[in-house]
């Protein structure tokens, strides 16, 4: 094989969660699925503390990929274990619905 690094990189990208298509989200269903999100990110998507991110108006795909990264362990940091625990019982569809809900907040 002439290009082992290139081949390995392509295989890694093909199986990366960031390349998987986000399911179509439903904002109405997403609103129902956000009670635990509201404690840290605010009921209006604006976090009450400056060290928590605002979710209001963020792009759905960005939110979806961020939550998937917490789940697969590729996003780390001080709150990553708490986020992983909050997300572990949600399906990909649940995460897409929540992402769509926050993206539609104006």
C-alpha positions as CSV (number, residue, x, y, z in Angstrom):
1,X,0.0,0.0,0.0
2,X,1.5,3.3,-1.1
3,X,-0.4,5.7,1.1
4,X,-1.1,4.0,4.5
5,X,-1.6,7.3,6.3
6,X,-4.0,8.6,3.7
7,X,-6.0,5.4,3.7
8,X,-6.2,5.3,7.5
9,X,-7.3,8.9,7.5
10,X,-10.1,8.2,5.0
11,X,-11.3,5.2,7.0
12,X,-11.3,7.2,10.2
13,X,-13.3,10.0,8.6
14,X,-15.9,7.6,7.2
15,X,-16.6,6.2,10.6
16,X,-16.4,9.5,12.5
17,X,-19.7,10.6,14.2
18,X,-19.1,14.1,12.9
19,X,-19.8,12.8,9.3
20,X,-23.0,11.0,10.2
21,X,-26.1,12.8,9.0
22,X,-28.1,14.6,11.6
23,X,-31.7,13.3,11.7
24,X,-34.3,15.9,10.9
25,X,-35.2,17.6,14.2
26,X,-38.6,18.6,15.4
27,X,-38.5,21.7,17.6
28,X,-41.9,21.1,19.1
29,X,-40.8,17.7,20.4
30,X,-37.4,19.2,21.3
31,X,-39.0,21.6,23.7
32,X,-40.6,18.8,25.6
33,X,-37.2,17.0,25.9
34,X,-35.3,20.0,27.5
35,X,-36.2,20.1,31.2
36,X,-32.8,19.1,32.4
37,X,-31.1,21.4,29.9
38,X,-32.9,24.4,31.4
39,X,-31.1,24.2,34.8
40,X,-27.8,25.2,33.2
41,X,-28.7,26.8,29.9
42,X,-31.8,28.8,31.0
43,X,-35.4,28.4,30.2
44,X,-35.0,30.9,27.3
45,X,-31.7,29.4,26.1
46,X,-29.6,32.1,27.8
47,X,-27.5,30.6,30.5
48,X,-27.8,32.2,34.0
49,X,-24.1,31.7,34.6
50,X,-21.3,33.1,32.4
51,X,-19.4,29.8,32.4
52,X,-22.3,27.9,30.8
53,X,-22.9,28.4,27.0
54,X,-26.0,30.0,25.6
55,X,-27.9,27.7,23.3
56,X,-30.5,30.2,22.0
57,X,-30.1,30.6,18.2
58,X,-27.1,28.3,17.8
59,X,-27.1,26.3,14.6
60,X,-28.8,22.9,15.0
61,X,-26.0,20.9,13.4
62,X,-23.4,22.5,15.7
63,X,-25.5,21.7,18.8
64,X,-26.1,18.1,17.6
65,X,-22.4,17.5,16.9
66,X,-21.4,19.0,20.2
67,X,-23.8,16.7,22.1
68,X,-22.6,13.7,20.1
69,X,-19.0,14.7,20.9
70,X,-19.8,14.7,24.6
71,X,-21.3,11.2,24.3
72,X,-18.4,9.7,22.3
73,X,-15.8,11.3,24.6
74,X,-14.2,13.4,22.0
75,X,-15.3,16.6,23.7
76,X,-13.7,17.0,27.1
77,X,-13.5,19.6,29.8
78,X,-14.7,20.4,33.2
79,X,-18.4,19.7,32.5
80,X,-17.9,16.9,30.0
81,X,-18.7,14.1,32.4
82,X,-21.9,15.9,33.6
83,X,-23.0,16.5,30.0
84,X,-22.3,12.9,29.0
85,X,-24.5,11.7,32.0
86,X,-27.3,14.1,30.9
87,X,-27.2,12.9,27.3
88,X,-26.6,9.1,27.8
89,X,-30.3,8.2,27.8
90,X,-31.2,10.3,24.7
91,X,-31.5,8.9,21.2
92,X,-30.0,10.5,18.2
93,X,-33.5,11.7,17.3
94,X,-33.9,13.2,20.8
95,X,-30.7,15.1,20.4
96,X,-31.7,16.3,16.9
97,X,-35.1,17.5,18.3
98,X,-33.4,19.4,21.1
99,X,-30.9,20.9,18.7
100,X,-33.7,22.1,16.4
101,X,-35.6,23.6,19.3
102,X,-32.7,25.7,20.5
103,X,-31.7,26.7,16.9
104,X,-35.2,28.1,16.3
105,X,-35.2,30.3,19.4
106,X,-35.0,34.0,18.4
